[in-house]
Amino acid sequence: MLDRIRLSAFFAAVFSVIAVQLPYWPVWLTAQGLEPAEVGLIVSLAYWTKPVADPLAGLVADRTGSRRRAMVVLAVAALAGASLFLVDRGLPVLLVVSALWTGAFSALVPLGDSLALLATRARGFDYGRLRVWGSIGFVVTTMSAGPLLAGSGSEAILHLLLAGLGLALLTCLLLPEAPAPAARAERVSLAPLLRRPTFLVFLVTAAVLQPSHAVLYAFGTIHWRSLGLSSEVVGLLWVEGVLVEIALFAFGRRLADRLGPEGLLMAAAAAGIVRWTALAWAESLPAIAAAQALHGLTFGAAHLGAMRFLQEAVPRSHAATGQTLYSGVALGVGFGSLLAASGPLYEVAGGRAFLAMAALCLAAGTGAAVLLRMRRAGKTAEVPGAG
């Protein structure tokens, strides 16, 4: 029970930081006198540092056998890095320090996922019921930060971010340790995973499935407000999406057991085709709200499917490496590329830009179906010892 509480607290803490970082951090950067292009560059660093920082952290965690120690070091680096904003805020400092703190912080979530999956495998925990506290932390922070910041200056955003990073560090210190089996350091590398066809198919599938949310994340609020919806209504639409995500994480274990990882990925892709096609044409609140209700599948099922695949296909000796490689490629390269492309796409197509995201889901669904056939045919690209 205590380990469940510690892991749940970790997810709640790190996602409270993300709840400040995503909606409010650009506001703080703008208050420092930066132009929109400069803000975009700094915000994008959170994605472009992932392909390097995440796998590197995973390799270190697997080679040392300690995720908690690696996570504490990363949490200290993130907090110390962000604290430098209290000293200097020139553009060069903003760029370097942003790369430092976001690079360190970005690796915390996949390492935490790896630790939670090991606990799920060894102790029978329900991963979804651990991870759901991240979504709860995000919602609570988002809803409470708005009124709090409304009565304060932009400087309160930095203080809120630092407080969240401090809380994340505290929860890392309290995490249980679940070391992988002892392995010779030279044997833990990216190569054994990257040589496996099913793992590569999974990475490509994930790299277009989760990032199909790019247009929504970058321009959903702008698009809905252009349709005449108020800021309060738009906020409720975002909360609706996270609430259905919470429901899936909390109560979706039976569905996940029945569908398996590939089935979850295909369900997410099918829901994405429907959701993004609907949002491309929807102009009324009921239609948009109905599309938002699919977030539990487009995000939640995709995430659970990815976690199930990593749990089944990657051995404990490479668990952190596989987790962080997935994070770096799918959530780093994938999201970074599609967020960069979403601006010109939305400028040309407006709401019809969502159709491109539906096309990505079609490709991802095809990839998941290929992955299912490969695994059923016995062409297991897993490293020996998986499961």
C-alpha positions as CSV (number, residue, x, y, z in Angstrom):
1,M,0.0,0.0,0.0
2,L,2.8,2.4,0.9
3,D,4.6,1.8,-2.4
4,R,1.3,2.5,-4.3
5,I,1.0,5.8,-2.4
6,R,4.6,6.8,-3.2
7,L,4.3,6.1,-6.9
8,S,0.9,7.8,-7.1
9,A,2.3,10.9,-5.3
10,F,5.2,11.0,-7.8
11,F,2.8,11.0,-10.8
12,A,0.7,13.7,-9.2
13,A,3.7,15.9,-8.5
14,V,5.4,15.7,-11.9
15,F,2.1,16.3,-13.7
16,S,1.4,19.3,-11.6
17,V,4.6,20.7,-13.0
18,I,3.4,19.9,-16.5
19,A,0.1,21.7,-15.7
20,V,2.1,24.9,-15.2
21,Q,4.6,24.3,-18.0
22,L,2.1,23.7,-20.8
23,P,-0.5,26.5,-20.4
24,Y,1.3,29.1,-18.4
25,W,5.1,28.9,-19.1
26,P,4.7,30.7,-22.5
27,V,3.0,33.5,-20.6
28,W,6.0,33.9,-18.3
29,L,8.4,33.9,-21.3
30,T,6.3,36.6,-23.0
31,A,6.4,38.7,-19.9
32,Q,10.2,38.6,-20.2
33,G,9.9,40.6,-23.4
34,L,10.4,37.7,-25.9
35,E,9.0,37.7,-29.3
36,P,6.6,34.9,-30.3
37,A,9.2,33.2,-32.4
38,E,11.6,33.2,-29.4
39,V,8.9,31.8,-27.1
40,G,8.2,29.1,-29.7
41,L,11.9,28.2,-29.8
42,I,12.3,27.9,-26.1
43,V,9.0,25.9,-25.6
44,S,10.1,23.5,-28.4
45,L,13.3,22.7,-26.4
46,A,11.1,20.5,-24.1
47,Y,10.6,18.2,-27.0
48,W,13.9,18.4,-28.8
49,T,15.9,17.5,-25.6
50,K,13.9,14.3,-25.1
51,P,15.6,12.2,-27.9
52,V,18.9,12.7,-26.2
53,A,18.1,13.1,-22.5
54,D,15.5,10.4,-22.1
55,P,17.4,7.4,-23.6
56,L,20.6,8.6,-21.9
57,A,18.9,8.6,-18.5
58,G,17.4,5.2,-19.3
59,L,20.8,3.7,-20.1
60,V,22.2,5.1,-16.8
61,A,19.3,3.7,-14.8
62,D,19.6,0.2,-16.3
63,R,23.3,0.1,-16.0
64,T,23.3,1.2,-12.4
65,G,20.2,-0.9,-11.5
66,S,18.7,2.1,-9.7
67,R,15.9,4.2,-11.1
68,R,15.3,6.1,-7.9
69,R,18.9,7.4,-7.7
70,A,18.8,8.5,-11.4
71,M,15.4,10.2,-10.8
72,V,16.6,12.1,-7.7
73,V,19.6,13.4,-9.7
74,L,17.4,14.5,-12.6
75,A,14.9,16.2,-10.2
76,V,17.8,18.1,-8.5
77,A,19.1,19.2,-11.9
78,A,15.7,20.3,-13.0
79,L,15.0,22.3,-9.8
80,A,18.6,23.8,-9.8
81,G,18.3,24.7,-13.5
82,A,15.0,26.4,-13.2
83,S,16.2,28.3,-10.1
84,L,18.7,30.0,-12.3
85,F,15.9,32.1,-13.8
86,L,15.9,33.9,-10.4
87,V,19.3,35.2,-11.3
88,D,19.4,36.1,-15.0
89,R,16.8,36.1,-17.8
90,G,18.7,37.2,-20.9
91,L,17.8,35.3,-24.1
92,P,21.1,33.2,-24.1
93,V,20.5,32.3,-20.4
94,L,16.8,31.5,-21.2
95,L,17.8,29.1,-24.0
96,V,20.6,27.3,-22.1
97,V,18.8,27.0,-18.8
98,S,15.5,25.9,-20.5
99,A,17.4,23.1,-22.3
100,L,18.9,22.1,-18.9
101,W,15.8,22.0,-16.8
102,T,13.4,20.6,-19.4
103,G,16.0,18.0,-20.5
104,A,16.4,16.8,-16.9
105,F,12.7,17.0,-16.1
106,S,11.5,15.3,-19.3
107,A,13.3,12.0,-18.4
108,L,11.5,11.8,-15.0
109,V,8.2,10.7,-16.4
110,P,9.4,7.7,-18.5
111,L,11.7,6.6,-15.7
112,G,8.7,6.8,-13.3
113,D,6.6,4.8,-15.8
114,S,9.4,2.2,-15.9
115,L,9.4,2.0,-12.1
116,A,5.6,1.7,-12.0
117,L,5.6,-1.0,-14.7
118,L,8.3,-3.0,-12.8
119,A,6.0,-2.7,-9.7
120,T,3.1,-3.8,-11.8
121,R,5.0,-6.8,-13.0
122,A,6.4,-7.8,-9.6
123,R,3.7,-6.9,-7.2
124,G,0.5,-7.1,-9.2
125,F,-0.2,-3.3,-9.1
126,D,-2.7,-1.8,-11.6
127,Y,-0.6,0.6,-13.7
128,G,-3.6,2.6,-14.7
129,R,-4.6,3.3,-11.1
130,L,-1.1,4.6,-10.4
131,R,-0.9,6.7,-13.5
132,V,-4.4,8.2,-13.0
133,W,-3.0,10.4,-10.2
134,G,-0.9,12.2,-12.8
135,S,-4.1,13.1,-14.6
136,I,-5.7,14.1,-11.4
137,G,-2.7,16.3,-10.4
138,F,-2.9,17.9,-13.8
139,V,-6.6,18.8,-13.5
140,V,-6.3,20.0,-9.9
141,T,-3.3,22.2,-10.7
142,T,-4.8,23.6,-13.9
143,M,-8.1,24.5,-12.2
144,S,-6.5,26.0,-9.1
145,A,-3.6,27.8,-10.8
146,G,-5.8,29.9,-13.1
147,P,-7.6,31.9,-10.3
148,L,-4.4,32.0,-8.3
149,L,-2.4,33.5,-11.1
150,A,-5.2,35.9,-12.1
151,G,-4.7,37.9,-8.9
152,S,-0.9,37.8,-9.2
153,G,1.7,39.0,-11.7
154,S,3.5,36.7,-14.1
155,E,6.3,36.1,-11.6
156,A,3.9,33.9,-9.7
157,I,4.2,31.4,-12.6
158,L,7.9,30.9,-12.0
159,H,7.3,30.5,-8.3
160,L,4.6,27.9,-8.9
161,L,6.9,26.0,-11.3
162,L,9.7,26.0,-8.7
163,A,7.3,24.8,-6.0
164,G,6.1,21.9,-8.3
165,L,9.7,20.9,-9.1
166,G,10.5,20.9,-5.4
167,L,7.5,18.7,-4.7
168,A,8.6,16.4,-7.6
169,L,12.1,16.1,-6.0
170,L,10.5,15.2,-2.6
171,T,8.4,12.4,-4.1
172,C,11.5,11.1,-6.0
173,L,13.3,10.8,-2.7
174,L,10.5,8.8,-1.2
175,L,10.1,6.4,-4.2
176,P,10.5,2.7,-3.7
177,E,13.4,1.1,-5.4
178,A,12.8,-1.8,-7.9
179,P,16.2,-2.6,-9.4
180,A,16.4,-4.7,-12.6
181,P,18.4,-7.9,-12.4
182,A,22.1,-7.5,-12.3
183,A,23.5,-7.1,-15.8
184,R,27.0,-6.3,-17.1
185,A,27.1,-2.6,-17.9
186,E,28.4,-3.2,-21.5
187,R,25.4,-5.4,-22.3
188,V,22.8,-2.6,-21.6
189,S,22.6,-0.5,-24.7
190,L,20.2,0.7,-27.4
191,A,21.3,-1.9,-30.0
192,P,19.5,-5.0,-28.7
193,L,16.2,-3.1,-28.9
194,L,16.8,-1.3,-32.2
195,R,17.7,-4.5,-33.9
196,R,14.3,-6.0,-33.3
197,P,11.7,-5.4,-36.0
198,T,8.6,-5.4,-33.8
199,F,10.2,-2.8,-31.5
200,L,10.9,-0.6,-34.5
201,V,7.4,-1.0,-35.8
202,F,6.1,-0.1,-32.4
203,L,8.3,3.0,-32.3
204,V,7.1,4.2,-35.7
205,T,3.5,3.5,-34.8
206,A,3.8,5.4,-31.5
207,A,5.6,8.3,-33.2
208,V,2.6,9.1,-35.3
209,L,-0.2,8.0,-32.9
210,Q,0.3,10.1,-29.8
211,P,1.7,13.2,-31.8
212,S,-1.6,13.2,-33.8
213,H,-2.7,15.4,-30.9
214,A,-0.3,18.2,-32.1
215,V,-2.9,20.4,-33.8
216,L,-5.2,20.1,-30.8
217,Y,-2.6,21.0,-28.3
218,A,-1.2,23.9,-30.4
219,F,-4.4,25.4,-31.8
220,G,-7.4,23.8,-30.2
221,T,-8.0,26.7,-27.9
222,I,-7.4,29.2,-30.7
223,H,-9.7,27.4,-33.0
224,W,-12.6,27.0,-30.6
225,R,-12.4,30.6,-29.6
226,S,-12.6,31.6,-33.2
227,L,-15.9,29.7,-33.4
228,G,-17.3,31.9,-30.7
229,L,-16.8,29.8,-27.6
230,S,-15.9,31.6,-24.4
231,S,-12.6,31.0,-22.5
232,E,-14.6,29.4,-19.7
233,V,-16.3,26.9,-22.1
234,V,-13.0,26.1,-23.8
235,G,-11.5,25.4,-20.4
236,L,-14.3,23.0,-19.6
237,L,-13.7,21.2,-22.9
238,W,-10.1,20.6,-21.9
239,V,-11.1,19.4,-18.5
240,E,-13.7,17.0,-20.1
241,G,-10.9,15.4,-22.1
242,V,-8.8,14.7,-19.0
243,L,-11.8,13.4,-17.0
244,V,-12.5,10.7,-19.5
245,E,-8.8,9.9,-19.5
246,I,-9.0,9.5,-15.8
247,A,-11.9,7.2,-16.1
248,L,-10.0,4.9,-18.5
249,F,-6.9,4.8,-16.3
250,A,-9.0,4.1,-13.2
251,F,-11.4,1.5,-14.6
252,G,-9.9,0.3,-17.9
253,R,-7.8,-2.6,-16.7
254,R,-10.4,-5.2,-17.9
255,L,-10.6,-3.5,-21.3
256,A,-6.8,-3.5,-21.5
257,D,-6.5,-7.2,-20.6
258,R,-9.1,-8.0,-23.3
259,L,-7.6,-6.0,-26.1
260,G,-3.9,-6.3,-25.4
261,P,-1.3,-3.7,-26.4
262,E,-1.9,-3.9,-30.2
263,G,-5.7,-3.8,-29.7
264,L,-5.4,-0.7,-27.5
265,L,-3.2,1.0,-30.1
266,M,-5.8,0.1,-32.8
267,A,-8.6,1.4,-30.7
268,A,-6.8,4.6,-30.1
269,A,-6.1,5.0,-33.9
270,A,-9.8,4.3,-34.8
271,A,-11.0,6.8,-32.2
272,G,-8.5,9.3,-33.5
273,I,-9.8,9.0,-37.1
274,V,-13.3,9.7,-35.8
275,R,-12.3,12.5,-33.4
276,W,-10.0,14.5,-35.7
277,T,-12.4,14.2,-38.6
278,A,-15.3,15.4,-36.4
279,L,-13.2,18.3,-35.1
280,A,-12.3,19.3,-38.6
281,W,-15.9,20.1,-39.3
282,A,-17.6,20.6,-35.9
283,E,-18.7,24.2,-35.2
284,S,-21.3,23.6,-32.4
285,L,-20.5,23.0,-28.8
286,P,-22.4,19.6,-28.6
287,A,-20.4,18.3,-31.6
288,I,-17.1,19.5,-30.1
289,A,-17.9,18.1,-26.7
290,A,-18.8,14.7,-28.2
291,A,-15.4,14.6,-30.0
292,Q,-13.6,15.6,-26.8
293,A,-15.1,12.6,-25.1
294,L,-12.9,10.4,-27.3
295,H,-9.8,11.7,-25.5
296,G,-9.9,8.7,-23.2
297,L,-9.2,6.5,-26.2
298,T,-7.0,8.7,-28.4
299,F,-4.7,9.5,-25.5
300,G,-5.5,7.0,-22.7
301,A,-5.7,3.9,-24.8
302,A,-2.6,4.8,-26.8
303,H,-0.7,5.3,-23.6
304,L,-1.9,2.1,-21.9
305,G,-1.2,0.2,-25.2
306,A,2.4,1.5,-25.3
307,M,2.9,0.7,-21.6
308,R,1.5,-2.8,-22.1
309,F,3.8,-3.4,-25.1
310,L,6.9,-2.2,-23.3
311,Q,6.0,-4.4,-20.3
312,E,5.6,-7.5,-22.4
313,A,8.3,-7.0,-25.1
314,V,11.2,-5.5,-23.1
315,P,13.1,-7.4,-20.4
316,R,13.6,-5.9,-17.0
317,S,17.3,-5.5,-17.7
318,H,16.4,-3.0,-20.5
319,A,13.1,-1.7,-19.0
320,A,14.3,1.9,-18.4
321,T,16.1,2.0,-21.8
322,G,13.0,0.8,-23.7
323,Q,10.8,3.2,-21.8
324,T,13.0,6.3,-22.4
325,L,13.7,5.4,-26.0
326,Y,9.9,5.3,-26.6
327,S,9.6,8.7,-24.8
328,G,12.4,10.2,-26.8
329,V,11.3,9.1,-30.2
330,A,7.5,9.2,-29.9
331,L,7.0,12.1,-27.5
332,G,10.2,13.9,-28.5
333,V,10.9,13.6,-32.2
334,G,7.3,12.9,-33.1
335,F,5.7,15.7,-31.1
336,G,8.5,18.1,-31.8
337,S,8.2,17.6,-35.6
338,L,4.4,17.7,-35.7
339,L,4.1,20.7,-33.5
340,A,6.5,22.6,-35.8
341,A,4.5,21.6,-38.8
342,S,1.1,22.3,-37.2
343,G,1.6,26.1,-37.4
344,P,1.9,26.4,-41.2
345,L,-0.7,23.7,-41.5
346,Y,-3.3,25.5,-39.4
347,E,-2.4,28.8,-41.1
348,V,-3.3,27.4,-44.5
349,A,-6.2,25.0,-43.6
350,G,-7.6,26.3,-40.3
351,G,-9.8,23.7,-38.6
352,R,-9.4,21.3,-41.6
353,A,-5.8,20.8,-40.3
354,F,-7.4,18.1,-38.0
355,L,-7.8,16.0,-41.1
356,A,-4.1,15.5,-41.4
357,M,-4.1,14.2,-37.8
358,A,-6.9,11.7,-38.9
359,A,-4.6,10.5,-41.7
360,L,-1.8,10.0,-39.1
361,C,-4.1,7.8,-37.1
362,L,-5.0,5.8,-40.2
363,A,-1.2,5.1,-40.6
364,A,-0.9,4.3,-36.9
365,G,-3.8,1.9,-37.0
366,T,-2.1,0.1,-40.0
367,G,1.2,0.0,-38.0
368,A,-0.6,-1.5,-35.0
369,A,-2.2,-4.2,-37.2
370,V,1.1,-5.1,-38.7
371,L,2.6,-5.3,-35.2
372,L,-0.2,-7.7,-34.2
373,R,0.4,-9.9,-37.2
374,M,4.2,-10.0,-36.5
375,R,3.7,-11.0,-32.9
376,R,1.0,-13.6,-33.7
377,A,3.2,-15.1,-36.4
378,G,5.9,-15.6,-33.8
379,K,8.3,-13.0,-35.3
380,T,8.9,-11.7,-31.8
381,A,11.4,-8.9,-32.0
382,E,11.7,-8.9,-28.2
383,V,15.0,-9.1,-26.5
384,P,15.4,-12.6,-25.0
385,G,14.1,-12.7,-21.5
386,A,11.1,-10.4,-22.1
387,G,7.9,-10.8,-20.2
